[in-house]
Amino acid sequence: MSDAALVAEAEQAVADARAAELTVGRFRGRITEFHTQIDRAEQDVDLGWRYWLRRHVGRRLARLRRSAGAGGPLISIITPVYETDPAHLAACLASVAAQTHSNWEHIVVDDGSSNARVHDLLASAARRDSRLRFFRHETNEGIVAASTTALQEATGDYITMLDHDDVLAPNAIERLSEALRDQPGASFAYSDNDVLRQDGRFADPFYKPDFSPERLRNHNYVLHCVMAPLIRVREVGGFRAGFDGAQDHDLLLRLSEVAPAVHVPEVLYHWREAPDSVASDPAAKPYAYDAGVRAVQAHCDRVGVSATAVPGAAEGVYRVRRPAPTERSVSIVIPTRGTIAAIWGVERVLVHEAMRAITERSTFGNVEFVVVADADTPVDVVAGARAIGGDLTRIVTFDGPFNFSAKVNAGARAASGDLLLFLNDDTDLIEPDSIGEMAALLQEPDVAMVGAKLLYADGTLQHAGHVFPGLASHALLRYPGDHPGPYRMAIVARECSGVTAAAAMVRADLFRGLSGFDEALPRNFNDVDLSFRMRAAGYRIVWTPHASWYHFESASRDPETGDVERELLLSRWRDRIQHDPYFNVNLAPHRTDWLERPGRSGAPPYYRDEHGNRQFN
C-alpha cells in the first residue's frame, strides 16, 4: 500500500471514530434533556392543587388587597385590539379590572375590527368602568398606529403594554410600579411570563435573566410584561412606523440606550397561546422578524456599534455581525506539559493539534502563539510547537509545581498582542471565525472578556457560560451541542456571570491592570475569580455561540477541586455566587439545565393523545 493510501486510510479511520463518538453524543445529549423533562414532570405531579391555589386563593387575596391599592402612580395600560376573540378580550379586560393597584386607566384602541361583538364588548366595559377609555379606528391601520393612538391618549405616570388576548397577574402593575419606584433611574421594568395554553393551563414559564443588553440585541427576551415612565417613552419617540410586529423590541432597544432596565423575577403576565400567535408558532408572523432585523440594525447604528444585523439561527433570533478587527493583534496563550492523549481513537500531541487547527482553519491571521511549557515538557513537543507556529511562536518555560494561574500569567507577560486568548491545549477549533468573533466583541469598551461555546469530544455541550445555582458550573452541561437552549439562550450572544479560561479572550491592558489570574487559586476557580473582579469593576462578560472549540476536558490534567480554593472563593464572592443576575431565583438550585423549582414549571412537558397515552412535547 502506498504512503498516500496509508494516510487516506488513517484519516478515514479518524473520521469514522469521530462520527461514531458524535453519534453516541447525540444520544447522550437527548438523554440529558429527557432527564430534565422527567424531573419537571415528577415535581409537578400535583398540578391540580397548584392551579386551584393560583386561580382561587390568589383571587381571594387579590380582592382583599385591592381595597389598599388606591392611590400611588397612575398607570396607563395600553391595548391595541384587532379581530380579537371576544372571550379572550373579556379575559384581558377582566385581568386589568382585578389589579391590586387600582389607580390605572386602560386605553383600548380597536383598530378597525369587523366583528361587532368586539365593539359591543368594549363599549359595555367602558360604561361599567370609567377607567377604561375606548377608541376606534374606522379602518385597520396596523398595530403601530393603534399603539400610537393609545400612547397619545395616555395620561399616566407609567405605561404598560398589554396585548389584546393576554392576561395580567392580579399584582402585575403593583409589582412593576414598585420596581420603578425603587429604581427611579431604570428605563423600564419587566417581569417573567408564562404561556396561557388553549386548555386554560399556565405553562412554559420564562424565568428571565436580569437586564442583558447583548442578549436584547440578539433576541427580544424581555417580551412581557413591560412598564416604562410615560415621559421617557415619549422622549425616545414612542412606537415607530414601519416596525409593525417588532414595535415593542424597537422601543425596548431605544429605551435601553437611555438607561438599564430593572427585572422583577415573578410571572406577572400570561401570554395566550392562540393558533395565529407567536406563543403558539414562532413562524406565525414572518414580517415581524424582518422588522426585528431592521430594529436591531437601527439600534446598532445609533449607539455606534459597527455591525450588520442579520437573521439568526431560529425565528425571532438575530445575529449582530461585527467585523473582525484585523488590525488588533491576538496572543494565543496555551499552557502545556506536552500531554499525548487518544482523541477519536488516535493518539495526538494535544498542544500540536490545538495549534494546527488554528493555523490551518482560522480566518483571523494577526496572531502569535505563546506556548507556556513545563520545564519537563519533552524537547520534541516544544520543537514541534515551534515548527507549527513558525516565527509566530514564543516558548515560555515554566518551572515549578502546577499552578494554572501562574503559568498563564507568565504567558501573558511574554505576550505582545493587544488581546489575549487563553486556550487550553486540549482543544480543537470548530468555527473558523472564532478568534475574529471574540475580538470583535471586545471592541465594545465595557466588555472585559468573551467566552466561547465548548463541546466535549462527543459533541455534547461543555460550556455555555458560567452559571451559579450554587458554586460555579457550566450552563446546560451535557445538553446536545446544537440545542437552542431554553428560550434560545444557547444560540445568541449574551451576558453571563463568567466564562471558562479554557477558551476566553481579554484585553491585554485590562488583564494586566487587574493583576491577571490570582495565583492563590492554582487549579480551580481562577477564571471565576477573574470574572467577578471584572464585573465588580463595571465591565460586562459576554459568551458567544459563534466562537466554538472542542474541549477534551481534563485530558491534560486530572481535575481536582480543593477545599482551600473553594473556601477562598466563597470568602471573597459569596454574595455574587448566591445572586447570579443571569440565573433566576425561580430556577432549581444546584441545577444547570434551567429546571424550575418545584411547583413553578407550569403544565408538564407531555400531553394525552386521543388514546389516553402520554406523549412528550
C-alpha positions in Angstrom: 0.0 0.0 0.0 1.4 3.4 -1.0 2.1 6.2 1.6 -0.8 8.2 0.2 -3.2 5.3 0.6 -2.0 4.7 4.2 -2.5 8.4 5.0 -6.0 8.3 3.5 -6.9 5.1 5.4 -5.7 6.7 8.7 -7.7 9.9 8.0 -10.8 7.8 7.3 -10.3 5.9 10.5 -10.2 9.1 12.5 -13.2 10.4 10.7 -15.1 7.2 11.4 -14.2 7.2 15.1 -15.2 10.9 15.4 -18.5 10.2 13.7 -19.2 7.3 16.0 -18.5 9.3 19.1 -20.6 12.2 17.9 -23.5 9.8 17.2 -23.2 8.5 20.8 -23.0 12.1 22.0 -26.3 12.9 20.3 -28.0 10.2 22.3 -26.3 11.4 25.5 -27.5 14.9 24.9 -31.0 13.8 24.3 -30.9 11.7 27.5 -29.8 14.7 29.5 -32.6 16.8 28.0 -35.1 14.0 28.7 -34.0 13.8 32.3 -34.8 17.4 32.7 -38.3 16.8 31.3 -38.8 13.8 33.6 -37.7 15.8 36.7 -40.0 18.6 35.7 -43.0 16.3 35.3 -42.3 14.5 38.6 -42.0 17.6 40.7 -45.3 18.9 39.2 -47.2 15.7 39.7 -49.6 17.6 42.0 -50.6 20.1 39.3 -54.2 20.1 40.4 -53.6 21.9 43.7 -51.2 24.4 42.0 -53.9 25.6 39.6 -56.5 25.7 42.3 -54.3 27.8 44.5 -53.4 30.2 41.7 -57.0 30.6 40.5 -58.9 30.6 43.7 -56.8 31.5 46.7 -54.8 34.1 44.6 -58.1 35.7 43.5 -59.3 36.0 47.1 -56.1 37.5 48.3 -56.2 40.0 45.4 -59.7 41.1 46.4 -58.6 41.6 49.9 -55.6 43.7 48.8 -57.5 45.9 46.2 -59.0 48.0 49.0 -55.5 49.1 50.0 -54.5 49.6 46.4 -55.9 53.1 45.9 -53.5 56.0 45.2 -50.0 55.7 44.0 -48.9 56.5 40.5 -51.4 56.5 37.7 -50.7 53.5 35.3 -51.8 53.8 31.7 -52.3 50.3 30.3 -52.4 50.4 26.5 -54.0 47.7 24.4 -54.4 47.7 20.6 -57.3 45.4 19.5 -58.0 43.8 16.2 -60.4 41.0 15.4 -59.9 39.5 18.9 -61.8 36.5 20.1 -64.4 38.2 22.4 -63.9 35.6 25.1 -60.1 36.3 25.1 -60.7 40.0 25.1 -63.1 39.8 28.0 -60.4 37.8 30.0 -57.9 40.5 29.1 -60.2 43.3 30.4 -61.1 41.3 33.5 -57.4 40.9 34.4 -57.0 44.7 34.4 -60.1 45.2 36.5 -58.7 42.7 39.0 -55.4 44.6 39.6 -54.4 45.1 43.2 -53.1 48.6 42.2 -56.4 50.4 41.4 -55.1 53.7 40.1 -55.0 52.8 36.5 -56.5 53.8 33.1 -57.0 51.2 30.4 -56.7 52.7 27.0 -58.0 50.3 24.4 -57.9 51.1 20.6 -59.9 49.0 18.3 -58.0 49.1 15.0 -61.0 48.6 12.7 -62.3 45.2 13.8 -65.2 44.0 11.6 -66.7 41.8 14.4 -69.4 43.9 16.0 -69.1 41.8 19.2 -65.7 43.3 19.8 -67.1 46.9 19.6 -70.1 45.9 21.8 -67.9 44.3 24.4 -65.6 47.3 24.7 -68.4 49.8 24.8 -70.1 47.9 27.5 -66.9 47.5 29.6 -66.3 51.3 29.2 -69.8 52.1 30.5 -69.3 49.9 33.6 -65.8 51.3 34.5 -64.8 54.9 33.6 -61.2 53.9 33.9 -61.5 52.0 30.6 -61.2 54.5 27.7 -62.2 53.1 24.4 -61.1 54.5 21.0 -61.7 53.2 17.5 -60.0 53.4 14.1 -62.5 53.2 11.2 -60.0 51.1 9.2 -57.2 48.7 10.1 -54.1 50.9 10.3 -51.8 48.4 11.9 -50.5 47.7 15.4 -48.0 50.6 15.4 -50.8 53.1 14.5 -53.1 51.7 17.2 -50.4 51.7 19.8 -49.5 55.3 18.9 -53.1 56.4 19.3 -53.2 54.8 22.8 -49.9 56.4 23.7 -51.2 59.8 22.7 -54.2 59.4 24.9 -52.3 58.2 27.9 -52.1 60.5 30.9 -50.4 58.3 33.5 -47.0 58.3 35.1 -46.1 55.0 33.6 -47.4 52.9 30.7 -47.8 49.2 30.4 -48.2 47.3 27.2 -50.9 44.6 27.2 -51.8 42.5 24.1 -55.5 42.2 23.4 -55.8 38.5 24.2 -53.3 38.2 27.1 -53.8 38.3 30.8 -52.1 40.1 33.6 -51.5 38.5 37.0 -53.5 40.4 39.7 -50.4 42.1 41.2 -48.7 42.9 37.9 -48.8 46.7 37.8 -48.3 46.9 41.5 -45.0 45.0 41.4 -43.7 46.7 38.3 -44.5 50.2 39.6 -42.8 49.3 42.9 -39.7 48.2 41.0 -39.6 51.6 39.1 -40.2 53.4 42.3 -37.3 51.6 44.0 -35.0 52.2 41.0 -36.1 55.5 39.5 -33.2 55.7 37.1 -34.3 52.5 35.3 -35.5 52.9 31.7 -38.2 50.2 32.1 -39.2 47.3 34.3 -40.1 43.8 33.0 -41.2 40.6 34.6 -41.2 36.9 33.8 -44.1 35.4 31.9 -45.7 32.1 31.1 -48.0 30.8 28.3 -51.8 30.5 28.8 -52.5 27.3 26.9 -55.6 26.7 24.9 -56.7 24.2 27.6 -56.6 27.0 30.1 -53.4 25.9 31.9 -50.4 28.1 32.6 -47.4 26.5 31.1 -43.8 27.1 29.8 -42.8 29.9 32.2 -39.9 32.0 31.0 -37.8 32.8 34.0 -35.6 35.6 32.6 -32.2 37.0 33.5 -31.7 40.5 34.8 -31.0 43.1 32.2 -28.8 41.7 29.4 -28.1 44.3 26.7 -26.3 42.0 24.3 -29.0 39.4 24.6 -31.6 42.0 23.9 -29.8 43.0 20.7 -29.9 39.4 19.5 -33.3 38.4 20.9 -36.2 40.2 22.4 -36.0 38.1 25.6 -37.9 40.8 27.6 -41.3 40.1 25.8 -43.9 40.7 28.5 -44.7 42.3 30.9 -43.1 45.8 30.5 -43.7 49.1 32.3 -41.9 52.4 31.5 -42.2 56.0 32.5 -44.6 57.7 30.0 -42.3 60.7 29.6 -39.4 58.5 28.8 -41.3 56.6 26.2 -42.4 59.8 24.5 -38.8 61.2 24.7 -37.4 58.3 22.7 -40.1 58.6 20.0 -42.8 56.1 21.1 -43.8 53.4 18.6 -42.2 54.0 15.2 -43.9 53.5 11.9 -42.5 50.7 9.7 -41.7 48.3 12.6 -45.1 46.5 12.9 -44.6 43.2 14.6 -41.3 44.3 16.2 -42.5 47.6 17.6 -42.0 46.5 21.2 -38.5 45.3 20.5 -37.7 48.5 18.7 -39.0 50.6 21.6 -37.1 48.5 24.2 -33.9 48.9 22.4 -34.3 52.7 22.3 -35.2 52.8 26.0 -32.2 50.6 26.8 -30.0 53.2 25.2 -31.1 55.7 27.9 -30.5 53.5 31.0 -30.6 49.9 32.1 -33.8 48.1 32.9 -35.0 46.5 36.2 -36.2 42.9 36.3 -39.0 41.6 38.6 -38.4 37.8 38.8 -42.1 36.9 39.0 -44.6 35.6 36.5 -46.8 38.7 36.1 -48.1 38.1 32.5 -49.8 35.2 30.8 -49.1 35.1 27.1 -52.0 33.4 25.3 -51.3 30.5 23.0 -53.7 31.3 20.1 -53.4 29.5 16.8 -52.1 32.6 15.0 -49.8 33.8 17.8 -46.1 33.6 18.1 -46.6 31.9 21.5 -48.1 29.0 19.6 -46.0 29.2 16.4 -42.8 31.3 16.2 -43.2 31.4 12.4 -46.7 32.8 12.5 -45.6 36.4 11.8 -42.5 36.3 9.5 -42.9 40.1 8.8 -42.2 40.7 12.5 -38.7 39.2 12.2 -37.9 41.3 9.1 -38.9 44.3 11.2 -36.8 43.0 14.0 -33.7 42.9 11.9 -34.2 46.5 10.9 -34.8 47.5 14.6 -31.6 45.9 15.7 -29.6 47.5 12.8 -31.0 50.9 13.7 -30.1 50.4 17.3 -26.5 49.4 16.4 -26.2 52.5 14.2 -27.5 54.8 17.0 -25.1 53.5 19.6 -22.1 53.3 17.4 -21.8 49.5 17.2 -20.1 48.8 13.9 -22.1 45.8 12.8 -24.6 44.3 10.4 -27.8 42.8 11.9 -28.9 39.6 10.1 -31.5 36.8 10.9 -30.2 34.3 13.4 -30.4 30.6 13.9 -34.1 30.5 14.7 -37.3 32.6 14.2 -37.1 35.7 16.4 -33.4 35.4 16.9 -30.9 37.8 15.3 -27.2 38.0 14.9 -25.1 41.1 15.3 -22.2 40.6 12.9 -19.3 42.8 13.9 -16.3 43.0 11.5 -13.2 41.3 12.8 -10.7 43.9 13.9 -7.8 42.5 11.9 -5.6 45.4 12.9 -5.7 44.2 16.5 -3.1 41.5 17.3 -4.1 38.5 19.3 -1.6 36.5 21.5 -2.9 32.9 22.0 -1.6 31.8 25.4 -1.5 28.0 25.6 -0.3 26.3 28.8 1.0 22.8 28.2 3.1 19.9 29.6 3.2 18.1 26.3 0.4 15.6 27.0 -0.3 12.9 24.5 -3.9 11.6 24.6 -6.2 9.4 22.5 -8.8 11.5 20.8 -11.3 9.9 18.5 -9.3 6.8 18.5 -6.0 8.3 17.6 -3.2 9.5 19.9 -2.2 13.1 19.4 0.1 15.6 21.0 -2.6 17.9 22.3 -0.8 21.2 22.0 0.3 20.5 18.4 -3.3 19.8 17.3 -4.7 22.8 19.1 -2.2 25.0 17.3 -2.5 23.2 14.0 -6.3 23.6 14.0 -5.8 27.4 14.2 -3.0 27.7 11.6 -5.0 25.6 9.2 -8.6 26.7 9.8 -8.8 30.1 11.5 -9.8 33.0 9.3 -8.0 35.5 11.7 -4.4 35.9 10.7 -3.0 38.5 13.1 -1.9 36.1 15.9 1.1 34.9 17.8 1.3 31.7 19.8 2.7 31.9 23.4 3.3 28.3 24.5 3.9 28.1 28.2 5.6 24.7 28.6 6.5 23.0 31.9 10.3 22.6 32.3 10.0 18.8 31.8 8.0 19.0 28.6 9.6 16.7 26.0 12.0 18.5 23.8 10.4 17.2 20.6 7.0 18.6 21.7 8.5 22.0 22.2 10.2 21.8 18.8 7.0 20.6 17.2 5.1 23.5 18.6 7.7 25.9 17.3 7.6 24.3 13.9 3.8 24.5 13.7 3.6 28.2 14.7 6.9 29.2 13.0 8.1 32.7 13.6 4.8 33.5 15.3 5.6 31.3 18.2 7.1 32.2 21.6 8.1 29.5 24.0 8.0 30.3 27.7 9.4 27.8 30.1 7.5 27.3 33.4 9.5 25.7 36.2 7.6 25.0 39.4 4.7 23.0 40.8 1.4 23.0 38.8 -0.3 26.4 39.0 -2.5 27.3 36.1 -2.8 30.9 37.2 0.9 31.4 37.5 1.5 29.6 34.2 -0.9 31.7 32.2 0.3 34.9 33.9 3.8 34.1 32.7 2.5 33.7 29.2 0.6 37.0 29.4 3.8 38.8 30.5 5.6 37.5 27.4 2.8 38.2 25.0 2.9 41.2 22.7 -0.7 41.2 21.4 -3.4 43.8 22.1 -5.7 40.9 23.0 -5.0 37.7 24.9 -6.8 34.4 24.0 -6.3 31.9 26.8 -6.7 28.5 25.3 -6.2 25.1 26.8 -4.0 22.7 24.9 -6.8 20.1 24.9 -8.9 22.0 22.4 -9.7 21.8 18.7 -11.1 24.7 16.7 -14.6 24.2 15.2 -15.7 27.6 13.9 -13.1 29.2 11.7 -14.2 32.7 12.5 -14.0 32.2 16.3 -11.0 34.4 17.0 -12.3 37.2 14.9 -15.8 36.9 16.5 -14.3 37.2 20.0 -12.0 40.0 19.1 -14.9 41.9 17.6 -17.0 41.7 20.8 -14.0 43.1 22.7 -14.2 46.3 20.7 -17.2 47.2 23.0 -15.5 49.4 25.6 -17.4 47.9 28.5 -16.8 44.2 27.6 -13.9 42.8 29.5 -13.9 39.1 28.5 -15.5 36.9 25.8 -16.1 33.2 26.2 -16.7 30.6 23.6 -19.0 27.6 23.1 -17.2 24.5 24.0 -18.2 20.9 23.2 -17.0 17.6 24.5 -15.5 15.1 22.1 -18.9 13.5 21.7 -20.5 16.8 20.6 -22.4 17.5 23.8 -22.3 20.9 25.4 -19.5 21.6 27.9 -19.6 25.3 28.2 -22.3 27.9 27.5 -21.1 30.4 30.2 -20.8 30.1 33.9 -23.9 29.8 36.0 -24.2 29.9 39.8 -27.1 27.9 41.0 -24.7 27.1 43.9 -21.0 27.0 43.3 -19.8 27.7 39.7 -20.9 25.4 36.9 -21.5 25.4 33.2 -24.9 26.3 31.8 -26.7 23.4 30.1 -23.9 21.0 30.8 -24.1 17.8 28.6 -27.1 19.1 26.6 -27.0 18.4 22.8 -24.4 20.6 21.2 -26.8 22.0 18.7 -29.7 22.6 21.2 -31.0 26.2 21.1 -31.4 26.2 24.9 -34.3 27.4 27.0 -35.8 30.4 25.2 -32.9 30.5 22.7 -30.2 31.2 25.2 -27.7 28.8 23.6 -27.8 30.3 20.1 -27.4 34.0 20.9 -24.5 36.1 22.3 -25.4 37.2 25.8 -24.0 38.4 29.1 -23.2 35.9 31.8 -21.5 36.0 35.2 -18.3 34.4 34.0 -16.7 32.2 31.4 -14.1 29.4 31.5 -10.5 30.2 30.8 -10.3 27.1 28.6 -11.2 29.5 25.7 -11.5 33.1 26.7 -10.3 36.4 25.3 -9.5 39.6 27.2 -7.9 42.9 26.5 -4.2 42.7 27.5 -4.1 46.1 29.2 -7.2 45.3 31.3 -5.9 41.9 32.3 -2.6 43.3 33.5 -4.4 46.2 35.2 -6.3 43.6 37.2 -3.1 41.8 38.0 -4.1 38.7 36.0 -5.2 35.4 37.5 -4.9 35.1 41.2 -2.0 32.6 41.8 -3.6 31.7 45.2 -6.1 29.8 43.0 -3.7 27.4 41.3 -6.2 24.8 39.9 -9.8 25.9 40.2 -12.0 28.9 40.2 -9.2 31.2 38.9 -11.4 32.2 35.9 -14.4 32.6 38.2 -12.4 35.0 40.4 -11.2 37.0 37.4 -14.7 37.2 36.0 -16.0 38.6 39.3 -13.2 41.1 39.6 -14.0 42.3 36.0 -17.7 42.6 36.8 -17.0 44.4 40.1 -15.0 46.9 38.1 -18.1 47.6 36.0 -17.4 45.5 32.9 -19.6 43.0 31.1 -18.7 39.4 30.2 -20.2 38.0 27.0 -20.5 34.4 25.9 -21.0 33.8 22.2 -22.1 30.6 20.3 -20.4 31.9 17.2 -17.0 31.0 18.5 -16.5 27.3 19.3 -14.0 24.7 20.0 -14.0 21.0 21.1 -12.6 20.8 24.6 -11.3 17.4 25.6 -11.6 18.5 29.2 -9.1 17.1 31.7 -7.2 15.2 29.0 -4.1 17.1 30.0 -4.6 17.4 33.8 -6.6 15.4 36.3 -9.4 17.5 37.6 -9.4 18.3 41.3 -11.4 20.7 43.4 -9.6 21.8 46.5 -11.4 22.8 49.7 -8.9 25.7 50.2 -9.7 27.2 46.8 -13.4 26.8 47.4 -13.3 28.5 50.7 -11.2 31.3 49.4 -13.6 31.9 46.5 -16.6 31.9 48.9 -14.9 34.3 51.3 -14.5 36.8 48.5 -17.5 36.4 46.4 -20.2 34.6 48.4 -22.8 37.3 47.6 -22.2 37.2 43.9 -22.2 33.4 43.9 -25.6 33.4 45.7 -27.1 36.1 43.4 -26.3 35.4 39.8 -28.1 38.1 37.8 -28.2 35.9 34.7 -29.9 33.0 36.5 -33.3 33.3 38.2 -34.5 32.7 41.8 -37.4 30.6 40.4 -34.9 28.0 39.0 -33.9 25.0 40.9 -30.6 25.4 42.9 -27.7 23.1 42.0 -29.0 22.5 38.5 -27.6 23.9 35.3 -30.4 22.8 33.0 -32.9 25.6 33.8 -35.2 23.3 35.6 -37.7 25.2 37.6 -38.2 24.9 41.4 -41.0 22.5 42.3 -44.4 23.8 41.5 -43.1 26.6 39.3 -42.9 24.9 35.9 -46.5 25.1 34.7 -48.0 22.3 32.7 -45.9 19.2 32.3 -44.0 18.6 29.1 -46.4 15.9 27.9 -50.0 15.6 26.9 -52.5 12.8 26.5 -53.2 11.7 22.9 -56.6 10.5 21.7 -55.9 7.1 23.1 -55.0 8.4 26.5 -51.3 7.7 26.1 -48.7 10.1 27.5 -46.8 11.9 24.7 -43.9 14.2 25.3 -43.8 17.6 23.6 
